[in-house]
Amino acid sequence: MKKKISCALTLAAFLIGGAIIYYSISISLYTATEDLNEFPVPKNAELAVLYMKGNNKIDLITTTKQLEILRVK
């Protein structure tokens, strides 16, 4: 009887620990944005803006706080 209870408690501890780890990992993949009223946005989301002036095109792409500028012909 004692063996069954300890096995059940061990299993419950592993399940609760796994749920906590899963929840913390899934929360860490998102960031809240002030512009969208704290709506969660994936951290690996890509924002692309295309600016055109005459025949020149500039594509602004960002996946983080760093901005990469690509020239499109």
C-alpha positions in Angstrom: 0.0 0.0 0.0 2.8 2.4 0.9 4.5 1.6 -2.5 1.4 2.6 -4.4 1.0 5.9 -2.6 4.6 6.8 -3.1 4.4 5.9 -6.8 1.3 8.0 -7.2 2.8 11.0 -5.5 6.0 10.7 -7.6 3.9 10.5 -10.8 1.8 13.5 -9.7 5.0 15.5 -8.9 6.4 14.8 -12.4 3.1 15.8 -14.1 2.9 19.0 -12.1 6.6 19.8 -12.8 6.1 19.1 -16.5 3.1 21.3 -16.7 5.0 24.2 -15.0 7.9 23.8 -17.4 5.6 23.7 -20.4 3.7 26.8 -19.3 6.9 28.8 -18.6 8.4 27.9 -22.0 5.2 28.8 -23.9 4.9 32.1 -22.1 8.6 33.0 -22.9 7.9 32.7 -26.6 5.6 35.7 -26.6 6.1 39.4 -25.9 3.5 42.0 -25.0 3.3 45.1 -27.2 2.3 48.5 -26.0 1.0 49.5 -29.4 -1.5 46.6 -29.4 -2.8 47.0 -25.8 -0.5 44.3 -24.4 -1.6 41.7 -27.0 0.9 38.8 -27.0 3.0 38.6 -30.2 5.4 35.8 -31.0 9.0 36.8 -30.5 10.0 35.3 -33.9 7.2 37.2 -35.7 8.4 39.2 -38.7 7.3 42.7 -39.5 8.0 43.9 -43.1 7.3 47.3 -44.5 7.9 48.2 -48.1 8.6 51.8 -48.9 8.6 53.0 -52.6 9.8 56.3 -54.0 9.9 56.5 -57.8 11.7 53.4 -59.0 13.5 52.8 -55.7 12.2 50.3 -53.2 13.3 49.7 -49.6 12.1 46.7 -47.6 12.4 47.1 -43.8 12.3 43.8 -42.0 12.6 43.2 -38.3 12.3 40.1 -36.1 13.8 41.6 -33.0 14.5 45.1 -31.8 17.3 45.3 -34.4 16.3 46.6 -37.8 17.7 45.1 -41.0 17.3 47.1 -44.2 17.3 45.3 -47.5 17.4 47.0 -50.9 15.0 45.6 -53.4 15.5 46.2 -57.1 
